[in-house]
């Protein structure tokens, strides 16, 4: 997965508003207390808290 750099710069975690970093098939929140992982399906980030995965 590779999102455009400009898009990644403006995306933020919907739960805590921290920046997101790109991982394999998801975007990970960089917020210390949050850390939610949002899926990317067909190249489109799904930034819904209900769809996010809690960190292990």
PDBQT receptor file of N, H, CA, C and O in Angstrom, charges set to zero:
ATOM      1  N   UNK A   1       0.842  -1.167   0.000  1.00  0.00    +0.000 N 
ATOM      2  CA  UNK A   1       0.000   0.000   0.000  1.00  0.00    +0.000 C 
ATOM      3  C   UNK A   1       0.887   1.228   0.000  1.00  0.00    +0.000 C 
ATOM      4  O   UNK A   1       1.898   1.284   0.700  1.00  0.00    +0.000 OA
ATOM      5  N   UNK A   2       0.504   2.186  -0.775  1.00  0.00    +0.000 N 
ATOM      6  H   UNK A   2      -0.317   2.141  -1.344  1.00  0.00    +0.000 HD
ATOM      7  CA  UNK A   2       1.262   3.424  -0.808  1.00  0.00    +0.000 C 
ATOM      8  C   UNK A   2       0.313   4.582  -1.082  1.00  0.00    +0.000 C 
ATOM      9  O   UNK A   2      -0.162   4.764  -2.203  1.00  0.00    +0.000 OA
ATOM     10  N   UNK A   3       0.047   5.352  -0.049  1.00  0.00    +0.000 N 
ATOM     11  H   UNK A   3       0.433   5.204   0.862  1.00  0.00    +0.000 HD
ATOM     12  CA  UNK A   3      -0.797   6.535  -0.203  1.00  0.00    +0.000 C 
ATOM     13  C   UNK A   3       0.073   7.704  -0.634  1.00  0.00    +0.000 C 
ATOM     14  O   UNK A   3       1.270   7.734  -0.348  1.00  0.00    +0.000 OA
ATOM     15  N   UNK A   4      -0.519   8.649  -1.308  1.00  0.00    +0.000 N 
ATOM     16  H   UNK A   4      -1.492   8.624  -1.540  1.00  0.00    +0.000 HD
ATOM     17  CA  UNK A   4       0.213   9.844  -1.697  1.00  0.00    +0.000 C 
ATOM     18  C   UNK A   4       0.713  10.565  -0.448  1.00  0.00    +0.000 C 
ATOM     19  O   UNK A   4       0.011  10.621   0.561  1.00  0.00    +0.000 OA
ATOM     20  N   UNK A   5       1.912  11.110  -0.515  1.00  0.00    +0.000 N 
ATOM     21  H   UNK A   5       2.482  11.065  -1.335  1.00  0.00    +0.000 HD
ATOM     22  CA  UNK A   5       2.501  11.805   0.632  1.00  0.00    +0.000 C 
ATOM     23  C   UNK A   5       1.637  12.977   1.076  1.00  0.00    +0.000 C 
ATOM     24  O   UNK A   5       1.491  13.211   2.276  1.00  0.00    +0.000 OA
ATOM     25  N   UNK A   6       1.070  13.707   0.147  1.00  0.00    +0.000 N 
ATOM     26  H   UNK A   6       1.188  13.517  -0.827  1.00  0.00    +0.000 HD
ATOM     27  CA  UNK A   6       0.215  14.845   0.480  1.00  0.00    +0.000 C 
ATOM     28  C   UNK A   6      -1.033  14.420   1.235  1.00  0.00    +0.000 C 
ATOM     29  O   UNK A   6      -1.478  15.111   2.152  1.00  0.00    +0.000 OA
ATOM     30  N   UNK A   7      -1.597  13.285   0.851  1.00  0.00    +0.000 N 
ATOM     31  H   UNK A   7      -1.236  12.723   0.106  1.00  0.00    +0.000 HD
ATOM     32  CA  UNK A   7      -2.781  12.778   1.528  1.00  0.00    +0.000 C 
ATOM     33  C   UNK A   7      -2.440  12.353   2.952  1.00  0.00    +0.000 C 
ATOM     34  O   UNK A   7      -3.177  12.663   3.888  1.00  0.00    +0.000 OA
ATOM     35  N   UNK A   8      -1.343  11.656   3.115  1.00  0.00    +0.000 N 
ATOM     36  H   UNK A   8      -0.744  11.404   2.355  1.00  0.00    +0.000 HD
ATOM     37  CA  UNK A   8      -0.930  11.186   4.438  1.00  0.00    +0.000 C 
ATOM     38  C   UNK A   8      -0.641  12.354   5.377  1.00  0.00    +0.000 C 
ATOM     39  O   UNK A   8      -0.846  12.237   6.585  1.00  0.00    +0.000 OA
ATOM     40  N   UNK A   9      -0.174  13.464   4.845  1.00  0.00    +0.000 N 
ATOM     41  H   UNK A   9      -0.008  13.559   3.863  1.00  0.00    +0.000 HD
ATOM     42  CA  UNK A   9       0.124  14.640   5.671  1.00  0.00    +0.000 C 
ATOM     43  C   UNK A   9      -1.141  15.282   6.238  1.00  0.00    +0.000 C 
ATOM     44  O   UNK A   9      -1.097  15.857   7.326  1.00  0.00    +0.000 OA
ATOM     45  N   UNK A  10      -2.257  15.197   5.532  1.00  0.00    +0.000 N 
ATOM     46  H   UNK A  10      -2.293  14.729   4.649  1.00  0.00    +0.000 HD
ATOM     47  CA  UNK A  10      -3.472  15.864   6.015  1.00  0.00    +0.000 C 
ATOM     48  C   UNK A  10      -4.409  14.932   6.787  1.00  0.00    +0.000 C 
ATOM     49  O   UNK A  10      -5.328  15.407   7.456  1.00  0.00    +0.000 OA
ATOM     50  N   UNK A  11      -4.196  13.625   6.708  1.00  0.00    +0.000 N 
ATOM     51  H   UNK A  11      -3.451  13.239   6.165  1.00  0.00    +0.000 HD
ATOM     52  CA  UNK A  11      -5.051  12.701   7.442  1.00  0.00    +0.000 C 
ATOM     53  C   UNK A  11      -4.699  12.709   8.921  1.00  0.00    +0.000 C 
ATOM     54  O   UNK A  11      -3.532  12.833   9.294  1.00  0.00    +0.000 OA
ATOM     55  N   UNK A  12      -5.722  12.576   9.760  1.00  0.00    +0.000 N 
ATOM     56  H   UNK A  12      -6.670  12.476   9.458  1.00  0.00    +0.000 HD
ATOM     57  CA  UNK A  12      -5.518  12.513  11.213  1.00  0.00    +0.000 C 
ATOM     58  C   UNK A  12      -6.479  11.484  11.795  1.00  0.00    +0.000 C 
ATOM     59  O   UNK A  12      -7.502  11.159  11.192  1.00  0.00    +0.000 OA
ATOM     60  N   UNK A  13      -6.141  10.986  12.952  1.00  0.00    +0.000 N 
ATOM     61  H   UNK A  13      -5.310  11.250  13.442  1.00  0.00    +0.000 HD
ATOM     62  CA  UNK A  13      -6.974  10.017  13.652  1.00  0.00    +0.000 C 
ATOM     63  C   UNK A  13      -8.300  10.681  14.025  1.00  0.00    +0.000 C 
ATOM     64  O   UNK A  13      -8.295  11.743  14.647  1.00  0.00    +0.000 OA
ATOM     65  N   UNK A  14      -9.429  10.082  13.662  1.00  0.00    +0.000 N 
ATOM     66  H   UNK A  14      -9.433   9.219  13.157  1.00  0.00    +0.000 HD
ATOM     67  CA  UNK A  14     -10.716  10.677  14.010  1.00  0.00    +0.000 C 
ATOM     68  C   UNK A  14     -11.003  10.655  15.511  1.00  0.00    +0.000 C 
ATOM     69  O   UNK A  14     -11.821  11.438  15.994  1.00  0.00    +0.000 OA
ATOM     70  N   UNK A  15     -10.341   9.772  16.249  1.00  0.00    +0.000 N 
ATOM     71  H   UNK A  15      -9.677   9.136  15.857  1.00  0.00    +0.000 HD
ATOM     72  CA  UNK A  15     -10.594   9.659  17.686  1.00  0.00    +0.000 C 
ATOM     73  C   UNK A  15      -9.829  10.703  18.491  1.00  0.00    +0.000 C 
ATOM     74  O   UNK A  15     -10.392  11.325  19.392  1.00  0.00    +0.000 OA
ATOM     75  N   UNK A  16      -8.537  10.902  18.173  1.00  0.00    +0.000 N 
ATOM     76  H   UNK A  16      -8.079  10.396  17.441  1.00  0.00    +0.000 HD
ATOM     77  CA  UNK A  16      -7.716  11.803  19.004  1.00  0.00    +0.000 C 
ATOM     78  C   UNK A  16      -7.046  12.917  18.205  1.00  0.00    +0.000 C 
ATOM     79  O   UNK A  16      -6.398  13.784  18.790  1.00  0.00    +0.000 OA
ATOM     80  N   UNK A  17      -7.188  12.910  16.882  1.00  0.00    +0.000 N 
ATOM     81  H   UNK A  17      -7.715  12.206  16.407  1.00  0.00    +0.000 HD
ATOM     82  CA  UNK A  17      -6.653  13.942  15.982  1.00  0.00    +0.000 C 
ATOM     83  C   UNK A  17      -5.128  13.940  15.863  1.00  0.00    +0.000 C 
ATOM     84  O   UNK A  17      -4.546  14.930  15.419  1.00  0.00    +0.000 OA
ATOM     85  N   UNK A  18      -4.480  12.851  16.250  1.00  0.00    +0.000 N 
ATOM     86  H   UNK A  18      -4.953  12.047  16.610  1.00  0.00    +0.000 HD
ATOM     87  CA  UNK A  18      -3.026  12.716  16.090  1.00  0.00    +0.000 C 
ATOM     88  C   UNK A  18      -2.722  12.326  14.636  1.00  0.00    +0.000 C 
ATOM     89  O   UNK A  18      -3.593  11.804  13.941  1.00  0.00    +0.000 OA
ATOM     90  N   UNK A  19      -1.501  12.575  14.180  1.00  0.00    +0.000 N 
ATOM     91  H   UNK A  19      -0.792  12.999  14.745  1.00  0.00    +0.000 HD
ATOM     92  CA  UNK A  19      -1.124  12.155  12.822  1.00  0.00    +0.000 C 
ATOM     93  C   UNK A  19      -1.162  10.635  12.683  1.00  0.00    +0.000 C 
ATOM     94  O   UNK A  19      -1.086   9.907  13.672  1.00  0.00    +0.000 OA
ATOM     95  N   UNK A  20      -1.280  10.171  11.448  1.00  0.00    +0.000 N 
ATOM     96  H   UNK A  20      -1.342  10.763  10.644  1.00  0.00    +0.000 HD
ATOM     97  CA  UNK A  20      -1.293   8.745  11.146  1.00  0.00    +0.000 C 
ATOM     98  C   UNK A  20      -0.013   8.375  10.413  1.00  0.00    +0.000 C 
ATOM     99  O   UNK A  20       0.541   9.179   9.663  1.00  0.00    +0.000 OA
ATOM    100  N   UNK A  21       0.453   7.146  10.637  1.00  0.00    +0.000 N 
ATOM    101  H   UNK A  21       0.003   6.493  11.247  1.00  0.00    +0.000 HD
ATOM    102  CA  UNK A  21       1.603   6.645   9.883  1.00  0.00    +0.000 C 
ATOM    103  C   UNK A  21       1.166   5.419   9.109  1.00  0.00    +0.000 C 
ATOM    104  O   UNK A  21       0.263   4.693   9.523  1.00  0.00    +0.000 OA
ATOM    105  N   UNK A  22       1.816   5.199   7.984  1.00  0.00    +0.000 N 
ATOM    106  H   UNK A  22       2.550   5.789   7.647  1.00  0.00    +0.000 HD
ATOM    107  CA  UNK A  22       1.453   4.126   7.076  1.00  0.00    +0.000 C 
ATOM    108  C   UNK A  22       2.104   2.822   7.504  1.00  0.00    +0.000 C 
ATOM    109  O   UNK A  22       3.297   2.788   7.807  1.00  0.00    +0.000 OA
ATOM    110  N   UNK A  23       1.321   1.749   7.528  1.00  0.00    +0.000 N 
ATOM    111  H   UNK A  23       0.353   1.777   7.281  1.00  0.00    +0.000 HD
ATOM    112  CA  UNK A  23       1.833   0.401   7.781  1.00  0.00    +0.000 C 
ATOM    113  C   UNK A  23       1.425  -0.459   6.580  1.00  0.00    +0.000 C 
ATOM    114  O   UNK A  23       1.078   0.076   5.527  1.00  0.00    +0.000 OA
ATOM    115  N   UNK A  24       1.463  -1.764   6.729  1.00  0.00    +0.000 N 
ATOM    116  H   UNK A  24       1.745  -2.198   7.584  1.00  0.00    +0.000 HD
ATOM    117  CA  UNK A  24       1.207  -2.653   5.594  1.00  0.00    +0.000 C 
ATOM    118  C   UNK A  24      -0.134  -2.374   4.901  1.00  0.00    +0.000 C 
ATOM    119  O   UNK A  24      -0.147  -1.877   3.775  1.00  0.00    +0.000 OA
ATOM    120  N   UNK A  25      -1.229  -2.677   5.536  1.00  0.00    +0.000 N 
ATOM    121  H   UNK A  25      -1.219  -3.081   6.451  1.00  0.00    +0.000 HD
ATOM    122  CA  UNK A  25      -2.544  -2.455   4.926  1.00  0.00    +0.000 C 
ATOM    123  C   UNK A  25      -3.420  -1.637   5.851  1.00  0.00    +0.000 C 
ATOM    124  O   UNK A  25      -4.642  -1.790   5.867  1.00  0.00    +0.000 OA
ATOM    125  N   UNK A  26      -2.783  -0.762   6.627  1.00  0.00    +0.000 N 
ATOM    126  H   UNK A  26      -1.791  -0.637   6.614  1.00  0.00    +0.000 HD
ATOM    127  CA  UNK A  26      -3.535   0.056   7.557  1.00  0.00    +0.000 C 
ATOM    128  C   UNK A  26      -2.775   1.326   7.898  1.00  0.00    +0.000 C 
ATOM    129  O   UNK A  26      -1.585   1.455   7.613  1.00  0.00    +0.000 OA
ATOM    130  N   UNK A  27      -3.485   2.258   8.514  1.00  0.00    +0.000 N 
ATOM    131  H   UNK A  27      -4.452   2.154   8.746  1.00  0.00    +0.000 HD
ATOM    132  CA  UNK A  27      -2.886   3.489   9.003  1.00  0.00    +0.000 C 
ATOM    133  C   UNK A  27      -2.934   3.439  10.521  1.00  0.00    +0.000 C 
ATOM    134  O   UNK A  27      -3.985   3.173  11.104  1.00  0.00    +0.000 OA
ATOM    135  N   UNK A  28      -1.798   3.694  11.165  1.00  0.00    +0.000 N 
ATOM    136  H   UNK A  28      -0.944   3.910  10.692  1.00  0.00    +0.000 HD
ATOM    137  CA  UNK A  28      -1.675   3.591  12.608  1.00  0.00    +0.000 C 
ATOM    138  C   UNK A  28      -1.627   4.980  13.213  1.00  0.00    +0.000 C 
ATOM    139  O   UNK A  28      -0.883   5.843  12.746  1.00  0.00    +0.000 OA
ATOM    140  N   UNK A  29      -2.424   5.197  14.254  1.00  0.00    +0.000 N 
ATOM    141  H   UNK A  29      -3.028   4.497  14.632  1.00  0.00    +0.000 HD
ATOM    142  CA  UNK A  29      -2.425   6.463  14.973  1.00  0.00    +0.000 C 
ATOM    143  C   UNK A  29      -1.135   6.588  15.775  1.00  0.00    +0.000 C 
ATOM    144  O   UNK A  29      -0.709   5.634  16.426  1.00  0.00    +0.000 OA
ATOM    145  N   UNK A  30      -0.519   7.758  15.728  1.00  0.00    +0.000 N 
ATOM    146  H   UNK A  30      -0.866   8.533  15.199  1.00  0.00    +0.000 HD
ATOM    147  CA  UNK A  30       0.729   7.976  16.459  1.00  0.00    +0.000 C 
ATOM    148  C   UNK A  30       0.491   8.555  17.848  1.00  0.00    +0.000 C 
ATOM    149  O   UNK A  30       1.446   8.817  18.580  1.00  0.00    +0.000 OA
ATOM    150  N   UNK A  31      -0.764   8.755  18.216  1.00  0.00    +0.000 N 
ATOM    151  H   UNK A  31      -1.539   8.542  17.621  1.00  0.00    +0.000 HD
ATOM    152  CA  UNK A  31      -1.097   9.270  19.542  1.00  0.00    +0.000 C 
ATOM    153  C   UNK A  31      -0.715   8.268  20.621  1.00  0.00    +0.000 C 
ATOM    154  O   UNK A  31      -0.969   7.073  20.470  1.00  0.00    +0.000 OA
ATOM    155  N   UNK A  32      -0.111   8.734  21.703  1.00  0.00    +0.000 N 
ATOM    156  H   UNK A  32       0.095   9.705  21.826  1.00  0.00    +0.000 HD
ATOM    157  CA  UNK A  32       0.363   7.855  22.763  1.00  0.00    +0.000 C 
ATOM    158  C   UNK A  32      -0.736   7.065  23.448  1.00  0.00    +0.000 C 
ATOM    159  O   UNK A  32      -0.533   5.899  23.786  1.00  0.00    +0.000 OA
ATOM    160  N   UNK A  33      -1.882   7.667  23.658  1.00  0.00    +0.000 N 
ATOM    161  H   UNK A  33      -2.047   8.614  23.383  1.00  0.00    +0.000 HD
ATOM    162  CA  UNK A  33      -2.966   6.992  24.365  1.00  0.00    +0.000 C 
ATOM    163  C   UNK A  33      -3.894   6.222  23.434  1.00  0.00    +0.000 C 
ATOM    164  O   UNK A  33      -4.626   5.342  23.886  1.00  0.00    +0.000 OA
ATOM    165  N   UNK A  34      -3.877   6.529  22.175  1.00  0.00    +0.000 N 
ATOM    166  H   UNK A  34      -3.282   7.244  21.807  1.00  0.00    +0.000 HD
ATOM    167  CA  UNK A  34      -4.836   5.968  21.220  1.00  0.00    +0.000 C 
ATOM    168  C   UNK A  34      -4.264   4.729  20.523  1.00  0.00    +0.000 C 
ATOM    169  O   UNK A  34      -4.573   3.603  20.913  1.00  0.00    +0.000 OA
ATOM    170  N   UNK A  35      -3.444   4.927  19.510  1.00  0.00    +0.000 N 
ATOM    171  H   UNK A  35      -3.192   5.841  19.194  1.00  0.00    +0.000 HD
ATOM    172  CA  UNK A  35      -2.803   3.835  18.795  1.00  0.00    +0.000 C 
ATOM    173  C   UNK A  35      -3.716   2.990  17.927  1.00  0.00    +0.000 C 
ATOM    174  O   UNK A  35      -3.336   1.880  17.554  1.00  0.00    +0.000 OA
ATOM    175  N   UNK A  36      -4.909   3.473  17.589  1.00  0.00    +0.000 N 
ATOM    176  H   UNK A  36      -5.218   4.375  17.891  1.00  0.00    +0.000 HD
ATOM    177  CA  UNK A  36      -5.823   2.699  16.753  1.00  0.00    +0.000 C 
ATOM    178  C   UNK A  36      -5.228   2.460  15.369  1.00  0.00    +0.000 C 
ATOM    179  O   UNK A  36      -4.467   3.282  14.858  1.00  0.00    +0.000 OA
ATOM    180  N   UNK A  37      -5.584   1.327  14.773  1.00  0.00    +0.000 N 
ATOM    181  H   UNK A  37      -6.202   0.660  15.189  1.00  0.00    +0.000 HD
ATOM    182  CA  UNK A  37      -5.135   0.975  13.427  1.00  0.00    +0.000 C 
ATOM    183  C   UNK A  37      -6.346   0.960  12.511  1.00  0.00    +0.000 C 
ATOM    184  O   UNK A  37      -7.276   0.180  12.717  1.00  0.00    +0.000 OA
ATOM    185  N   UNK A  38      -6.339   1.814  11.503  1.00  0.00    +0.000 N 
ATOM    186  H   UNK A  38      -5.584   2.448  11.336  1.00  0.00    +0.000 HD
ATOM    187  CA  UNK A  38      -7.451   1.947  10.568  1.00  0.00    +0.000 C 
ATOM    188  C   UNK A  38      -7.130   1.188   9.283  1.00  0.00    +0.000 C 
ATOM    189  O   UNK A  38      -6.033   1.337   8.746  1.00  0.00    +0.000 OA
ATOM    190  N   UNK A  39      -8.068   0.373   8.776  1.00  0.00    +0.000 N 
ATOM    191  H   UNK A  39      -8.959   0.252   9.212  1.00  0.00    +0.000 HD
ATOM    192  CA  UNK A  39      -7.796  -0.390   7.556  1.00  0.00    +0.000 C 
ATOM    193  C   UNK A  39      -7.782   0.490   6.308  1.00  0.00    +0.000 C 
ATOM    194  O   UNK A  39      -8.394   1.558   6.268  1.00  0.00    +0.000 OA
ATOM    195  N   UNK A  40      -7.073   0.014   5.302  1.00  0.00    +0.000 N 
ATOM    196  H   UNK A  40      -6.576  -0.853   5.335  1.00  0.00    +0.000 HD
ATOM    197  CA  UNK A  40      -7.088   0.643   3.979  1.00  0.00    +0.000 C 
ATOM    198  C   UNK A  40      -7.597  -0.424   3.020  1.00  0.00    +0.000 C 
ATOM    199  O   UNK A  40      -6.959  -1.459   2.829  1.00  0.00    +0.000 OA
ATOM    200  N   UNK A  41      -8.746  -0.160   2.424  1.00  0.00    +0.000 N 
ATOM    201  H   UNK A  41      -9.264   0.681   2.580  1.00  0.00    +0.000 HD
ATOM    202  CA  UNK A  41      -9.375  -1.127   1.516  1.00  0.00    +0.000 C 
ATOM    203  C   UNK A  41      -9.406  -0.568   0.106  1.00  0.00    +0.000 C 
ATOM    204  O   UNK A  41      -9.956   0.507  -0.133  1.00  0.00    +0.000 OA
ATOM    205  N   UNK A  42      -8.818  -1.297  -0.819  1.00  0.00    +0.000 N 
ATOM    206  H   UNK A  42      -8.372  -2.171  -0.625  1.00  0.00    +0.000 HD
ATOM    207  CA  UNK A  42      -8.751  -0.888  -2.225  1.00  0.00    +0.000 C 
ATOM    208  C   UNK A  42      -8.136   0.501  -2.372  1.00  0.00    +0.000 C 
ATOM    209  O   UNK A  42      -8.551   1.287  -3.224  1.00  0.00    +0.000 OA
ATOM    210  N   UNK A  43      -7.135   0.797  -1.526  1.00  0.00    +0.000 N 
ATOM    211  H   UNK A  43      -6.798   0.158  -0.834  1.00  0.00    +0.000 HD
ATOM    212  CA  UNK A  43      -6.436   2.071  -1.602  1.00  0.00    +0.000 C 
ATOM    213  C   UNK A  43      -7.154   3.229  -0.939  1.00  0.00    +0.000 C 
ATOM    214  O   UNK A  43      -6.710   4.373  -1.042  1.00  0.00    +0.000 OA
ATOM    215  N   UNK A  44      -8.271   2.946  -0.252  1.00  0.00    +0.000 N 
ATOM    216  H   UNK A  44      -8.631   2.017  -0.168  1.00  0.00    +0.000 HD
ATOM    217  CA  UNK A  44      -9.057   3.996   0.395  1.00  0.00    +0.000 C 
ATOM    218  C   UNK A  44      -9.018   3.795   1.908  1.00  0.00    +0.000 C 
ATOM    219  O   UNK A  44      -9.453   2.753   2.398  1.00  0.00    +0.000 OA
ATOM    220  N   UNK A  45      -8.505   4.778   2.660  1.00  0.00    +0.000 N 
ATOM    221  H   UNK A  45      -8.152   5.625   2.262  1.00  0.00    +0.000 HD
ATOM    222  CA  UNK A  45      -8.477   4.652   4.118  1.00  0.00    +0.000 C 
ATOM    223  C   UNK A  45      -9.902   4.685   4.687  1.00  0.00    +0.000 C 
ATOM    224  O   UNK A  45     -10.710   5.540   4.324  1.00  0.00    +0.000 OA
ATOM    225  N   UNK A  46     -10.189   3.747   5.574  1.00  0.00    +0.000 N 
ATOM    226  H   UNK A  46      -9.533   3.052   5.869  1.00  0.00    +0.000 HD
ATOM    227  CA  UNK A  46     -11.492   3.687   6.239  1.00  0.00    +0.000 C 
ATOM    228  C   UNK A  46     -11.292   4.268   7.641  1.00  0.00    +0.000 C 
ATOM    229  O   UNK A  46     -10.920   3.550   8.570  1.00  0.00    +0.000 OA
ATOM    230  N   UNK A  47     -11.539   5.553   7.785  1.00  0.00    +0.000 N 
ATOM    231  H   UNK A  47     -11.842   6.136   7.031  1.00  0.00    +0.000 HD
ATOM    232  CA  UNK A  47     -11.261   6.258   9.035  1.00  0.00    +0.000 C 
ATOM    233  C   UNK A  47     -12.506   6.323   9.918  1.00  0.00    +0.000 C 
ATOM    234  O   UNK A  47     -12.970   7.400  10.292  1.00  0.00    +0.000 OA
ATOM    235  N   UNK A  48     -13.021   5.163  10.234  1.00  0.00    +0.000 N 
ATOM    236  H   UNK A  48     -12.644   4.288   9.930  1.00  0.00    +0.000 HD
ATOM    237  CA  UNK A  48     -14.164   5.039  11.130  1.00  0.00    +0.000 C 
ATOM    238  C   UNK A  48     -13.685   4.356  12.410  1.00  0.00    +0.000 C 
ATOM    239  O   UNK A  48     -13.063   3.295  12.352  1.00  0.00    +0.000 OA
ATOM    240  N   UNK A  49     -13.968   4.949  13.548  1.00  0.00    +0.000 N 
ATOM    241  H   UNK A  49     -14.474   5.810  13.596  1.00  0.00    +0.000 HD
ATOM    242  CA  UNK A  49     -13.513   4.392  14.818  1.00  0.00    +0.000 C 
ATOM    243  C   UNK A  49     -14.078   2.989  15.016  1.00  0.00    +0.000 C 
ATOM    244  O   UNK A  49     -13.401   2.126  15.575  1.00  0.00    +0.000 OA
ATOM    245  N   UNK A  50     -15.312   2.750  14.565  1.00  0.00    +0.000 N 
ATOM    246  H   UNK A  50     -15.862   3.452  14.111  1.00  0.00    +0.000 HD
ATOM    247  CA  UNK A  50     -15.919   1.420  14.697  1.00  0.00    +0.000 C 
ATOM    248  C   UNK A  50     -15.200   0.354  13.871  1.00  0.00    +0.000 C 
ATOM    249  O   UNK A  50     -15.282  -0.830  14.198  1.00  0.00    +0.000 OA
ATOM    250  N   UNK A  51     -14.508   0.747  12.822  1.00  0.00    +0.000 N 
ATOM    251  H   UNK A  51     -14.441   1.709  12.557  1.00  0.00    +0.000 HD
ATOM    252  CA  UNK A  51     -13.775  -0.180  11.960  1.00  0.00    +0.000 C 
ATOM    253  C   UNK A  51     -12.319  -0.353  12.387  1.00  0.00    +0.000 C 
ATOM    254  O   UNK A  51     -11.625  -1.230  11.873  1.00  0.00    +0.000 OA
ATOM    255  N   UNK A  52     -11.857   0.466  13.312  1.00  0.00    +0.000 N 
ATOM    256  H   UNK A  52     -12.421   1.179  13.730  1.00  0.00    +0.000 HD
ATOM    257  CA  UNK A  52     -10.441   0.437  13.720  1.00  0.00    +0.000 C 
ATOM    258  C   UNK A  52     -10.152  -0.753  14.620  1.00  0.00    +0.000 C 
ATOM    259  O   UNK A  52     -11.023  -1.272  15.318  1.00  0.00    +0.000 OA
ATOM    260  N   UNK A  53      -8.883  -1.162  14.571  1.00  0.00    +0.000 N 
ATOM    261  H   UNK A  53      -8.176  -0.740  14.004  1.00  0.00    +0.000 HD
ATOM    262  CA  UNK A  53      -8.388  -2.268  15.388  1.00  0.00    +0.000 C 
ATOM    263  C   UNK A  53      -7.622  -1.683  16.560  1.00  0.00    +0.000 C 
ATOM    264  O   UNK A  53      -6.823  -0.764  16.385  1.00  0.00    +0.000 OA
ATOM    265  N   UNK A  54      -7.860  -2.210  17.757  1.00  0.00    +0.000 N 
ATOM    266  H   UNK A  54      -8.510  -2.957  17.899  1.00  0.00    +0.000 HD
ATOM    267  CA  UNK A  54      -7.109  -1.782  18.946  1.00  0.00    +0.000 C 
ATOM    268  C   UNK A  54      -5.725  -2.409  18.901  1.00  0.00    +0.000 C 
ATOM    269  O   UNK A  54      -5.572  -3.541  18.442  1.00  0.00    +0.000 OA
ATOM    270  N   UNK A  55      -4.709  -1.682  19.377  1.00  0.00    +0.000 N 
ATOM    271  H   UNK A  55      -4.832  -0.763  19.750  1.00  0.00    +0.000 HD
ATOM    272  CA  UNK A  55      -3.359  -2.255  19.383  1.00  0.00    +0.000 C 
ATOM    273  C   UNK A  55      -3.264  -3.434  20.343  1.00  0.00    +0.000 C 
ATOM    274  O   UNK A  55      -3.993  -3.510  21.332  1.00  0.00    +0.000 OA
ATOM    275  N   UNK A  56      -2.365  -4.339  20.037  1.00  0.00    +0.000 N 
ATOM    276  H   UNK A  56      -1.772  -4.277  19.233  1.00  0.00    +0.000 HD
ATOM    277  CA  UNK A  56      -2.185  -5.549  20.868  1.00  0.00    +0.000 C 
ATOM    278  C   UNK A  56      -1.506  -5.234  22.188  1.00  0.00    +0.000 C 
ATOM    279  O   UNK A  56      -1.281  -6.134  22.997  1.00  0.00    +0.000 OA
TER     280      UNK A  56
